[in-house]
Amino acid sequence: MKPAMLAILLASSTLFACDKEDQDLAPDKVPAEVKASLVKTFTNAINFEWEKKEANYEVDFDMNTVEYSALFTASGEMLMHKYDITATELPEEVKTVITQHYTDYRIDDAEVVDKAGTRYYQVDLKKDNMEKRVVLAADGQEQAQISYWD
């Protein structure tokens, strides 16, 4: 087998092996309760992309030119949602902790995550070829018990 074909075959098998529990869904495969909850909560949402995440439903969408994601149970209960923000929109306490604890790292991406009414900030940090992902509370405290939501 030619090296190029082998590389393509290996890359495609790796791609399909990842996230076996995550499945892209057509909108007609999403329960009506989930779609109704989404529209009720995010009235200006557009451009929906649905995935099945284990027993839950995740949707990526745009609202007012901002990228959002939300995670719902099959009955339509929203478990959490997130949206993109700029580094300048992070609370001062969060920026201070990043500056003090992640010297020489730059903020590559920042998001607000709302989980059960509590706001967290998840931040992608980059330095040379290194990347770190951290979740922080509004006061800048790292939240090791909260998983980074991809």
FIKOLZA-1660 file (N, C-alpha, C; in steps of 0.1 Angstrom, whole numbers, plus 5000, padded with zeros to 4 digits):
% residues 150
   i   px   py   pz ch aa at
   1 5009 4988 5000  A  M  N
   1 5000 5000 5000  A  M CA
   1 5009 5012 5000  A  M  C
   2 5005 5022 4992  A  K  N
   2 5013 5034 4991  A  K CA
   2 5013 5042 5005  A  K  C
   3 5024 5048 5008  A  P  N
   3 5024 5056 5021  A  P CA
   3 5013 5066 5022  A  P  C
   4 5009 5073 5012  A  A  N
   4 4999 5083 5012  A  A CA
   4 4985 5077 5015  A  A  C
   5 4983 5066 5009  A  M  N
   5 4970 5059 5011  A  M CA
   5 4969 5054 5025  A  M  C
   6 4980 5048 5030  A  L  N
   6 4980 5044 5044  A  L CA
   6 4978 5055 5054  A  L  C
   7 4984 5066 5051  A  A  N
   7 4982 5078 5060  A  A CA
   7 4967 5082 5060  A  A  C
   8 4961 5082 5049  A  I  N
   8 4947 5086 5048  A  I CA
   8 4938 5076 5055  A  I  C
   9 4941 5063 5053  A  L  N
   9 4933 5053 5060  A  L CA
   9 4935 5054 5075  A  L  C
  10 4947 5056 5080  A  L  N
  10 4949 5057 5095  A  L CA
  10 4942 5070 5100  A  L  C
  11 4943 5081 5093  A  A  N
  11 4937 5093 5098  A  A CA
  11 4922 5092 5098  A  A  C
  12 4916 5086 5088  A  S  N
  12 4901 5084 5088  A  S CA
  12 4896 5075 5099  A  S  C
  13 4904 5064 5101  A  S  N
  13 4900 5054 5112  A  S CA
  13 4901 5061 5125  A  S  C
  14 4911 5069 5128  A  T  N
  14 4912 5076 5140  A  T CA
  14 4901 5086 5142  A  T  C
  15 4897 5093 5131  A  L  N
  15 4886 5103 5132  A  L CA
  15 4873 5096 5136  A  L  C
  16 4870 5084 5130  A  F  N
  16 4858 5078 5134  A  F CA
  16 4858 5071 5147  A  F  C
  17 4870 5068 5152  A  A  N
  17 4871 5061 5165  A  A CA
  17 4869 5071 5177  A  A  C
  18 4870 5084 5174  A  C  N
  18 4868 5094 5185  A  C CA
  18 4854 5096 5188  A  C  C
  19 4851 5099 5200  A  D  N
  19 4837 5103 5205  A  D CA
  19 4826 5094 5200  A  D  C
  20 4828 5081 5202  A  K  N
  20 4818 5071 5198  A  K CA
  20 4804 5075 5203  A  K  C
  21 4803 5081 5215  A  E  N
  21 4790 5084 5221  A  E CA
  21 4784 5096 5215  A  E  C
  22 4792 5104 5208  A  D  N
  22 4787 5117 5202  A  D CA
  22 4782 5114 5188  A  D  C
  23 4770 5117 5184  A  Q  N
  23 4765 5115 5171  A  Q CA
  23 4758 5128 5166  A  Q  C
  24 4762 5132 5154  A  D  N
  24 4754 5143 5148  A  D CA
  24 4740 5139 5145  A  D  C
  25 4731 5148 5147  A  L  N
  25 4717 5144 5146  A  L CA
  25 4710 5154 5136  A  L  C
  26 4701 5149 5128  A  A  N
  26 4692 5157 5120  A  A CA
  26 4682 5163 5130  A  A  C
  27 4677 5175 5127  A  P  N
  27 4668 5182 5136  A  P CA
  27 4655 5174 5139  A  P  C
  28 4651 5165 5129  A  D  N
  28 4638 5158 5132  A  D CA
  28 4641 5146 5141  A  D  C
  29 4653 5143 5145  A  K  N
  29 4656 5133 5155  A  K CA
  29 4658 5138 5169  A  K  C
  30 4656 5151 5171  A  V  N
  30 4657 5158 5184  A  V CA
  30 4643 5158 5190  A  V  C
  31 4641 5154 5202  A  P  N
  31 4628 5155 5209  A  P CA
  31 4622 5169 5208  A  P  C
  32 4609 5169 5206  A  A  N
  32 4602 5182 5206  A  A CA
  32 4604 5190 5218  A  A  C
  33 4604 5184 5230  A  E  N
  33 4606 5191 5243  A  E CA
  33 4619 5198 5243  A  E  C
  34 4630 5192 5237  A  V  N
  34 4643 5198 5237  A  V CA
  34 4643 5210 5228  A  V  C
  35 4637 5209 5216  A  K  N
  35 4637 5220 5207  A  K CA
  35 4628 5232 5213  A  K  C
  36 4617 5228 5219  A  A  N
  36 4609 5239 5225  A  A CA
  36 4616 5246 5236  A  A  C
  37 4623 5239 5245  A  S  N
  37 4631 5245 5255  A  S CA
  37 4642 5254 5250  A  S  C
  38 4648 5250 5239  A  L  N
  38 4658 5259 5233  A  L CA
  38 4653 5272 5228  A  L  C
  39 4642 5271 5220  A  V  N
  39 4635 5283 5214  A  V CA
  39 4630 5292 5225  A  V  C
  40 4625 5286 5236  A  K  N
  40 4619 5294 5247  A  K CA
  40 4630 5302 5254  A  K  C
  41 4642 5295 5256  A  T  N
  41 4653 5301 5263  A  T CA
  41 4661 5311 5255  A  T  C
  42 4663 5307 5242  A  F  N
  42 4672 5315 5233  A  F CA
  42 4663 5319 5221  A  F  C
  43 4655 5329 5223  A  T  N
  43 4645 5333 5212  A  T CA
  43 4651 5337 5199  A  T  C
  44 4663 5343 5199  A  N  N
  44 4669 5348 5187  A  N CA
  44 4680 5338 5181  A  N  C
  45 4679 5325 5185  A  A  N
  45 4689 5315 5181  A  A CA
  45 4687 5312 5166  A  A  C
  46 4698 5310 5159  A  I  N
  46 4698 5305 5145  A  I CA
  46 4709 5295 5142  A  I  C
  47 4709 5289 5131  A  N  N
  47 4720 5280 5126  A  N CA
  47 4723 5269 5136  A  N  C
  48 4713 5260 5138  A  F  N
  48 4714 5249 5148  A  F CA
  48 4722 5237 5142  A  F  C
  49 4731 5231 5151  A  E  N
  49 4738 5219 5148  A  E CA
  49 4736 5210 5160  A  E  C
  50 4730 5199 5158  A  W  N
  50 4726 5190 5169  A  W CA
  50 4735 5178 5170  A  W  C
  51 4738 5174 5183  A  E  N
  51 4746 5161 5186  A  E CA
  51 4739 5154 5197  A  E  C
  52 4740 5141 5197  A  K  N
  52 4735 5133 5208  A  K CA
  52 4748 5130 5216  A  K  C
  53 4748 5134 5229  A  K  N
  53 4759 5132 5239  A  K CA
  53 4754 5123 5249  A  K  C
  54 4757 5110 5248  A  E  N
  54 4752 5100 5257  A  E CA
  54 4737 5101 5257  A  E  C
  55 4730 5103 5268  A  A  N
  55 4716 5104 5269  A  A CA
  55 4711 5118 5267  A  A  C
  56 4720 5128 5265  A  N  N
  56 4716 5142 5263  A  N CA
  56 4717 5147 5249  A  N  C
  57 4713 5160 5247  A  Y  N
  57 4713 5166 5234  A  Y CA
  57 4721 5179 5235  A  Y  C
  58 4731 5180 5227  A  E  N
  58 4739 5193 5226  A  E CA
  58 4736 5200 5213  A  E  C
  59 4734 5213 5214  A  V  N
  59 4732 5221 5202  A  V CA
  59 4742 5232 5202  A  V  C
  60 4747 5234 5190  A  D  N
  60 4756 5246 5187  A  D CA
  60 4747 5255 5179  A  D  C
  61 4748 5268 5182  A  F  N
  61 4740 5278 5174  A  F CA
  61 4746 5292 5176  A  F  C
  62 4740 5301 5168  A  D  N
  62 4745 5315 5168  A  D CA
  62 4733 5323 5174  A  D  C
  63 4737 5334 5181  A  M  N
  63 4727 5343 5186  A  M CA
  63 4733 5357 5187  A  M  C
  64 4728 5366 5179  A  N  N
  64 4733 5380 5179  A  N CA
  64 4748 5380 5176  A  N  C
  65 4752 5372 5166  A  T  N
  65 4766 5370 5161  A  T CA
  65 4775 5364 5171  A  T  C
  66 4771 5358 5181  A  V  N
  66 4779 5351 5191  A  V CA
  66 4776 5336 5190  A  V  C
  67 4787 5328 5191  A  E  N
  67 4785 5313 5191  A  E CA
  67 4781 5308 5205  A  E  C
  68 4771 5300 5205  A  Y  N
  68 4766 5294 5218  A  Y CA
  68 4766 5279 5216  A  Y  C
  69 4765 5272 5228  A  S  N
  69 4762 5258 5229  A  S CA
  69 4753 5256 5241  A  S  C
  70 4744 5246 5240  A  A  N
  70 4736 5243 5252  A  A CA
  70 4734 5228 5252  A  A  C
  71 4733 5223 5265  A  L  N
  71 4731 5208 5267  A  L CA
  71 4718 5206 5274  A  L  C
  72 4710 5197 5268  A  F  N
  72 4697 5195 5274  A  F CA
  72 4695 5180 5276  A  F  C
  73 4686 5177 5286  A  T  N
  73 4682 5163 5288  A  T CA
  73 4671 5160 5278  A  T  C
  74 4668 5147 5276  A  A  N
  74 4657 5143 5266  A  A CA
  74 4644 5149 5270  A  A  C
  75 4641 5153 5282  A  S  N
  75 4629 5159 5286  A  S CA
  75 4629 5175 5284  A  S  C
  76 4640 5180 5280  A  G  N
  76 4641 5194 5277  A  G CA
  76 4647 5203 5288  A  G  C
  77 4651 5197 5298  A  E  N
  77 4658 5205 5309  A  E CA
  77 4672 5209 5305  A  E  C
  78 4675 5222 5305  A  M  N
  78 4688 5226 5302  A  M CA
  78 4698 5224 5313  A  M  C
  79 4708 5217 5310  A  L  N
  79 4718 5214 5321  A  L CA
  79 4729 5225 5322  A  L  C
  80 4732 5230 5310  A  M  N
  80 4742 5241 5310  A  M CA
  80 4742 5247 5296  A  M  C
  81 4748 5259 5295  A  H  N
  81 4750 5265 5282  A  H CA
  81 4763 5274 5283  A  H  C
  82 4768 5277 5271  A  K  N
  82 4781 5285 5271  A  K CA
  82 4780 5294 5259  A  K  C
  83 4788 5304 5259  A  Y  N
  83 4790 5313 5248  A  Y CA
  83 4803 5320 5248  A  Y  C
  84 4808 5323 5236  A  D  N
  84 4821 5329 5234  A  D CA
  84 4821 5343 5239  A  D  C
  85 4833 5347 5244  A  I  N
  85 4835 5361 5248  A  I CA
  85 4850 5364 5244  A  I  C
  86 4853 5377 5244  A  T  N
  86 4866 5381 5241  A  T CA
  86 4874 5381 5255  A  T  C
  87 4887 5381 5254  A  A  N
  87 4896 5381 5266  A  A CA
  87 4893 5394 5274  A  A  C
  88 4890 5405 5267  A  T  N
  88 4888 5417 5275  A  T CA
  88 4875 5417 5283  A  T  C
  89 4866 5407 5279  A  E  N
  89 4853 5406 5287  A  E CA
  89 4854 5397 5299  A  E  C
  90 4866 5391 5301  A  L  N
  90 4868 5383 5313  A  L CA
  90 4868 5392 5325  A  L  C
  91 4863 5388 5337  A  P  N
  91 4864 5396 5349  A  P CA
  91 4878 5398 5353  A  P  C
  92 4881 5410 5359  A  E  N
  92 4894 5414 5363  A  E CA
  92 4901 5403 5371  A  E  C
  93 4893 5397 5380  A  E  N
  93 4899 5387 5389  A  E CA
  93 4904 5375 5381  A  E  C
  94 4897 5371 5371  A  V  N
  94 4901 5360 5362  A  V CA
  94 4914 5363 5354  A  V  C
  95 4914 5375 5349  A  K  N
  95 4926 5380 5341  A  K CA
  95 4938 5381 5351  A  K  C
  96 4936 5385 5363  A  T  N
  96 4947 5386 5372  A  T CA
  96 4953 5372 5376  A  T  C
  97 4944 5362 5378  A  V  N
  97 4949 5349 5381  A  V CA
  97 4956 5343 5369  A  V  C
  98 4951 5345 5357  A  I  N
  98 4958 5340 5345  A  I CA
  98 4972 5346 5344  A  I  C
  99 4973 5359 5346  A  T  N
  99 4986 5366 5345  A  T CA
  99 4995 5361 5356  A  T  C
 100 4991 5359 5368  A  Q  N
 100 4999 5355 5379  A  Q CA
 100 5003 5340 5378  A  Q  C
 101 4994 5331 5374  A  H  N
 101 4997 5317 5374  A  H CA
 101 5001 5311 5361  A  H  C
 102 4999 5318 5350  A  Y  N
 102 5002 5312 5337  A  Y CA
 102 5010 5323 5329  A  Y  C
 103 5022 5325 5335  A  T  N
 103 5031 5335 5330  A  T CA
 103 5035 5331 5315  A  T  C
 104 5036 5340 5307  A  D  N
 104 5039 5338 5293  A  D CA
 104 5029 5331 5284  A  D  C
 105 5018 5327 5290  A  Y  N
 105 5007 5322 5282  A  Y CA
 105 4998 5333 5277  A  Y  C
 106 4992 5331 5266  A  R  N
 106 4983 5341 5261  A  R CA
 106 4969 5334 5260  A  R  C
 107 4959 5343 5261  A  I  N
 107 4945 5338 5261  A  I CA
 107 4941 5336 5246  A  I  C
 108 4939 5323 5242  A  D  N
 108 4935 5320 5229  A  D CA
 108 4920 5320 5226  A  D  C
 109 4913 5316 5236  A  D  N
 109 4898 5315 5235  A  D CA
 109 4892 5316 5249  A  D  C
 110 4881 5322 5250  A  A  N
 110 4874 5324 5263  A  A CA
 110 4859 5322 5261  A  A  C
 111 4853 5315 5271  A  E  N
 111 4838 5313 5271  A  E CA
 111 4832 5314 5285  A  E  C
 112 4820 5319 5285  A  V  N
 112 4812 5319 5297  A  V CA
 112 4804 5306 5297  A  V  C
 113 4805 5298 5308  A  V  N
 113 4797 5286 5310  A  V CA
 113 4787 5289 5322  A  V  C
 114 4774 5287 5319  A  D  N
 114 4764 5288 5330  A  D CA
 114 4759 5274 5333  A  D  C
 115 4762 5269 5345  A  K  N
 115 4758 5256 5349  A  K CA
 115 4750 5257 5362  A  K  C
 116 4737 5254 5361  A  A  N
 116 4728 5255 5373  A  A CA
 116 4728 5269 5379  A  A  C
 117 4728 5279 5370  A  G  N
 117 4728 5293 5375  A  G CA
 117 4741 5299 5380  A  G  C
 118 4752 5291 5380  A  T  N
 118 4765 5296 5384  A  T CA
 118 4773 5298 5371  A  T  C
 119 4780 5309 5371  A  R  N
 119 4788 5313 5359  A  R CA
 119 4802 5310 5362  A  R  C
 120 4808 5303 5352  A  Y  N
 120 4822 5299 5351  A  Y CA
 120 4828 5305 5339  A  Y  C
 121 4841 5306 5338  A  Y  N
 121 4848 5310 5327  A  Y CA
 121 4858 5300 5323  A  Y  C
 122 4857 5294 5311  A  Q  N
 122 4867 5285 5306  A  Q CA
 122 4876 5291 5296  A  Q  C
 123 4889 5289 5297  A  V  N
 123 4898 5297 5289  A  V CA
 123 4909 5287 5283  A  V  C
 124 4911 5289 5270  A  D  N
 124 4922 5282 5264  A  D CA
 124 4934 5291 5264  A  D  C
 125 4945 5286 5270  A  L  N
 125 4958 5293 5271  A  L CA
 125 4968 5287 5262  A  L  C
 126 4976 5295 5255  A  K  N
 126 4987 5289 5247  A  K CA
 126 5000 5296 5250  A  K  C
 127 5010 5288 5249  A  K  N
 127 5024 5293 5250  A  K CA
 127 5033 5284 5242  A  K  C
 128 5039 5290 5232  A  D  N
 128 5047 5282 5222  A  D CA
 128 5038 5271 5217  A  D  C
 129 5042 5258 5218  A  N  N
 129 5035 5247 5214  A  N CA
 129 5026 5240 5225  A  N  C
 130 5026 5247 5236  A  M  N
 130 5018 5242 5248  A  M CA
 130 5004 5248 5249  A  M  C
 131 4995 5240 5253  A  E  N
 131 4981 5245 5255  A  E CA
 131 4976 5240 5268  A  E  C
 132 4969 5249 5275  A  K  N
 132 4963 5246 5288  A  K CA
 132 4948 5250 5287  A  K  C
 133 4940 5243 5293  A  R  N
 133 4925 5246 5294  A  R CA
 133 4922 5247 5309  A  R  C
 134 4916 5258 5313  A  V  N
 134 4913 5260 5327  A  V CA
 134 4899 5265 5328  A  V  C
 135 4892 5261 5339  A  V  N
 135 4879 5266 5343  A  V CA
 135 4880 5274 5356  A  V  C
 136 4875 5286 5356  A  L  N
 136 4877 5295 5367  A  L CA
 136 4863 5301 5371  A  L  C
 137 4861 5303 5384  A  A  N
 137 4849 5310 5389  A  A CA
 137 4852 5325 5386  A  A  C
 138 4841 5333 5388  A  A  N
 138 4842 5348 5386  A  A CA
 138 4852 5354 5395  A  A  C
 139 4855 5348 5407  A  D  N
 139 4865 5354 5416  A  D CA
 139 4879 5350 5412  A  D  C
 140 4881 5342 5401  A  G  N
 140 4894 5337 5397  A  G CA
 140 4899 5324 5402  A  G  C
 141 4891 5318 5411  A  Q  N
 141 4895 5305 5417  A  Q CA
 141 4893 5294 5406  A  Q  C
 142 4904 5286 5405  A  E  N
 142 4903 5275 5395  A  E CA
 142 4893 5265 5400  A  E  C
 143 4886 5259 5391  A  Q  N
 143 4875 5249 5394  A  Q CA
 143 4878 5235 5389  A  Q  C
 144 4887 5228 5396  A  A  N
 144 4891 5215 5392  A  A CA
 144 4879 5205 5391  A  A  C
 145 4869 5207 5399  A  Q  N
 145 4858 5198 5399  A  Q CA
 145 4848 5200 5387  A  Q  C
 146 4850 5211 5380  A  I  N
 146 4842 5214 5368  A  I CA
 146 4850 5210 5356  A  I  C
 147 4845 5201 5348  A  S  N
 147 4852 5197 5336  A  S CA
 147 4851 5208 5325  A  S  C
 148 4862 5209 5317  A  Y  N
 148 4862 5218 5306  A  Y CA
 148 4853 5212 5296  A  Y  C
 149 4844 5221 5291  A  W  N
 149 4833 5216 5281  A  W CA
 149 4838 5219 5267  A  W  C
 150 4841 5209 5259  A  D  N
 150 4845 5211 5245  A  D CA
 150 4833 5214 5237  A  D  C
% end
